[in-house]
Amino acid sequence: MMDNRKSFIVGLKSTKLLTSEKKFLIKHKPWGIILFSRNIKNIEQLKKLTGQIRKIFNDKKYPILIDQEGGRVNRLKKFFKADKFTGEFFGNLYLKDKKKFYIEYKKFINKTVLLLKNVGININTLPVLDVRSKGSSAIIGDRAFSDNAKIVSEIGDICIKEFHNNKIATVIKHIPGHGLAKVDSHKKTPTINKELRYLNNHDFLAFKNKNSLFAMTAHLIYKKIDKVNTATHSKKIIKLIRNLIKFRNILMSDDISMKSLKGSIAINTKKSFSAGCDLVLHCNGNLKEMNDVALYSPVISKFIKKKTSQFYKIIS
């Protein structure tokens, strides 16, 4: 069933599956699909869309992802009000009243899960494990649970466990830590000047010992470790992710059409794989770019097949 899939994830253009997209999916067989607000009109339409995707692959468990964090990152906003439920909101509650936090956070996750399952989505790209830092870009901001790495880590564990218990997989992001970025990596390349020792005790700490089957890389440069490449394109950083942070599951790039990465889509795809990413993520639904991603993405490895089987067990 999984044999000839390729190691990439793509977005779609609109609320319906276009003929050109259907042909693309049949021909190139991406490992998964990611959905955005532009793909969502209402619950019935979304169910239909995920059903169509799964029919192409003849796989009821085919990976369909979404960024449904709550707060500003709420792709289901047309039918799910989640404005106040930011990472920061839950982080503050955790500090103030753990008992109340557990009740409220569980309620929030249960509601999210109910919606995701109802519409046919089985991977949510959360928790955000970036540690908030004074003076950094607002792109993370209130999406972070705390400026304390230990608290971020603890809430992250709860988040992953609750989603797994509810048969939805998670993607920890943005590994090894986006919190220190002074600019938004959607638009520019952030550079971090901290020493490895500091990073290991702060930003990297939040990502350690996580039970998530998936992690998403950060498009930023850690100057003291690799002067040239963003984490997504850095063999050195990915080695640290594997050996120091000890993340041993599927590593996907953040969206390779973001402006932080300076190459063409083809180059960004190739560099992500050669640095050690398992899957490449491309989000904007541009078919010409998607063809480049498909062209330079290998067929999924034994490692990805094994981990995908584990993912199928979590959601069944």
N, C-alpha and C positions, 0 to 999 in steps of 0.2 A: 504493500500500500504506500509506504513512504519512499520506496527505492529510488525513484528517479527525480525526487524533488531537489530543488537547488537552494543554496544557502543564503537566501535573501528574503526580506519582508517588504512589501510595497503598500502604498495607499491607493485609493481609488478617487476618481474625479468628482462624482456626485452621488445622489441618493439612489440612482439605479446603476446596475451593472451594464456598461456600454458594450456593444458588440465587439469593438476593438479590444476592450479589456478582457472580455471572455476568451477571445482568441489568444491573447497574451498569456492568460492563466493556463489555458490548455497546453499551449506550446512550451512555456518556460517553467511551469510548476514551482512557483515560489514556496518556501517553507511555510510562510504565513502571510496574513493580511492585517494591516492596521487601519482602524477607522477613526475619523475625525468628525467635528460638528457639521462639516459640509456634506457628510454622508448620511446625516440623520434628520429626518423630518418628523416622524412620530414612531411609536412603538411597533405598529403593524408593518410599516414600511421597512423598518430596521430588521425585523424578524424575517421579512421576505428576502432582504438583501443577504443576510448571513446564510439563509437557507439556500439561496442560489449559489453562493460561493461554495458551500459544502457539497452541493450536488455535483459541481464540476469535478471535485476531487473524490467524490464518492466516499466521504470520510466524515462521520458524525462528530469527530473530535478535532477536525482540522483547526489549527491555531488561528484564532481571530483576536487581535489585541485592541486595546483602547487606553488612552490616558484619562483615567477617571479618578482624579485625586480628591476632588472637592475644592472649595475656594474658587480661585480664578481658573483652575484647570478642570473644567466641568464640561465634558463633551456631550453629556446627556441633559444639558441645561433646558432644552425644550420641554422636558417633562420631569426634571428632578432639580428642586431648589437646594443648592448646597453652598451658597455664598459664604455663610459664616463658618463653615466647617473646614478651615484651613489647617495645615500642619501646626502652625503657631497656636491656633485655638486649642487643639488637643494637647500640645506640649505644655501650655499654661495650665490647663485643667489637670494634667498629670502631676504637676508640681503642687498644685493647690489641694487637690482632693482625689487621691488614687482610686478610691471606691467609686466616686462619681464618674471619674474618667473611664473606668472599665465599662460601666453601664452605658455611658454616652457613645463611647467609641465602638462598642459592640453593636449598638443600635444602628449607628451610621454605616458600619461595614455590612451588617445584615441587609439594610435597605439597598445599599450599592449592589451587593451580591444578587439579591432578588431580581433587580432590574437587569443586570448583566446576563444572568442565566436565562431570563425570560426572552431576551433579544438575541441570544445565541453567541455571546462573547465569553471566552474562557481564559483570557489572560489580561490582567490589569497591570499597567506599568507604574506600579508603586510598591513599596514606600520610597519617598524621596529621603535619602539618607545623607544629604548634604548638610553640613554643619553651618548654621547661620553665622555670619561674621560682620562686624561693624564696618561700615564704609564700603561694602561690596555692592555689586549690581543688584537691583531689585528683582532680577529674573528669578532668583531663588526666593529671597525675602521670606514672606509669610508661608511659603510652601514648606519651609524647614520646620521641624518640630522644636528645635532649640539651638542655642549656641554652645550647648554642652554635649560633646560627642557621646558620652555615656547614656544620656537621656535619649538622644536620637537613636542609639543602638537598641536600647530597651524597648522603646515604642515600635521600632522597626520589627523586632522579634515578634511582638504581639500582633502586629499587622499581618505579617507573613503567615503566622500560625492560624489566625482567624480566617484569612482567605483560603488557606489550604483546607481547613476544617469544612469550609463551605464549597470545596471543590472548584476553586478558581486559583490559577497560578499567578505569581507575582514577578515583577522585574525590579530589582533594586537599582536605584539610579542616583547620581551620575557617577559611577565608580571611576577613579578612587576618591572623588570629592570635588564638588563644583562651588562650594560655599565661599571660597576666597576670591572668586572671579570678580574683577572690577568692571568688566563689560559683559554684555549679553552675547553669548556664543552663537545666537541665531544671526547676529549681525557682524560681529568682529571676533578676533581670536584673543581670548583672555590669556594672560601669562601670570603664573604664580611664582613668587620669588623665594618661598620658604625652603628651609633645609629639610632633607628627608627625615631627620630625627623628629622635627616638629610635626611634620605631616603624619608620620607614623603614630604619634601620640594624640593627634587631633582628628584631622579630616579622614585619614585612612581607618582610624579606629572604629568609626561608626559602621564600616562595611565588613568588619571581621566576624567570622563564625556565623554567617547568615545562611539560613536554610532555604533560601530562594533558589529555584532552578534556573533563573535568568538574571542577568545583570546588564545594564546599559552603560556604555562608556561616556566619559566627559570629553568634549572637544576643547580641551584647554592644555596649554603648555606648562609643564613644571620645569622651569628653567634649570634648577639645580640637578635635575635627573636627566632630562633630555632637552637641550637648548632649541632643537629644531622642530620636533614633531609633537602634535597634540597627543593626548593619551590614546585616542582611537588609532593613531598611526604610529605609535611608539612601541617597538619591541621591548624596550627597557621597562616602560610603565606596565605593559601587559605581563611581563615577567614578575613584576612586583605584585600585581593583582593576583597572579597565580600562586606565588611563593610566600610573599609577606602577608598579604591580606587573606591568602588561602581560599580564594574563590575558585572552585573546581568545576563549576557547571557551565551552562551555555552563556557565552559573552557576546552580546550584540552591540553594534555601533549605535551611537545616537544617529539621528537623521543626517545622512551624508550630503544632503543638498543645503545644509546650513552654511552661512557665510564664513563661519570660523575656519572651515577647511578651504584651502586656497586652490586646490586642483580642479580639474574637470571631474564630472561624475565618474568617468571611466578610471581616472587616476585615483580618486578618493576610494573607489571600490577596491581596486587592486591593493592599495596601500593598507586598507583596513584588514584585508585577509593576510597580507604578508606580515603584518605586525602581530597577528594572533587572534583577531576577532573570529568567532565561529559563524556569526550571521551578520549581514549588512542590512541596515534599515534605510529605506528611502520613502519619504512621506508625501511629497506634493502631488502625486497623481499625474505627473507629466510623462506621457507614454514614451516619448523619445528618450528621455533620461532613464526610464525604467528598462528600456531595451538595452541600454549600456550596462546597467546594473546586472541584468540577466546574463549578458554576454560574458562578463568578467567574474561571475559567481560560480564556484565549483558545485558539483553535485554534493549533497550532504554526506558528511563523513560517518564512519561507524560510531564515533563519539556522539555526534548529533543524533543519530538514530537511537542510540542507547538512552540518551537524556530525554528524547522525545517520548520514548516508551514510558519513562518514569513520569513525565508530564501527563501522559494519557491515563496513568494509574491514579494520579492526584485528582483528576477531574471526573473519574468514573465512579 
